[in-house]
Amino acid sequence: MPQEAIYLTEEGTAKLQTELDHLRNVRRSEVAARIQRAKDLESTVNNAEYDDAKNEQAFIEGRILHLETTFKNATVVHTELHASKVEIGCTVIVSTPDGGTDTYTIVGSEEADAVHGRISYGSPVGKALLGRRIGDDVRVSTPAGVTKLKIKKIN
């Protein structure tokens, strides 16, 4: 089964690299110390602190592996300062049917954070916006129904 393409913006790459460095250089040693303290206190059998620390260690190691694999397979996207069409890495301002505006930054799935307006290029809104230009009317099919957006600005 072919692996789905992974796209990262320069900003997202830096953020994930910071997370990876923190996990490797800080969290690994913190959890190792927790494991040692739990072992020193009592036997590892029926030791909730030890079990919790081992679970945390497994999570950290899994996240490190995931990030390393992501970096190995990712394509870093460099966007033009004045993009004429919506691409990964662009920030798009759209008008909404209620007369308001929304701002979205189109990113890869690793960087998506809808609360902060960072949407995946694979999301319904991301798919609908990709390749479009200022002034285009866009219809977006979402679980809540079809929404019409108009592209006002691309940064």
Secondary structure, DSSP 8 states (H G I E B T S, - for coil): -----EEEEHHHHHHHHHHHHHIIIIIHHHHHHHHHHHHHHS-STT-HHHHHHHHHHHHHHHHHHHHHHHHHHEEEE---TT-SB--TT-EEEEE-TTS-EEEEEEE-TTT-BGGGTEEETTSHHHHHHTT-BTT-EEEEEETTEEEEEEEEEE-
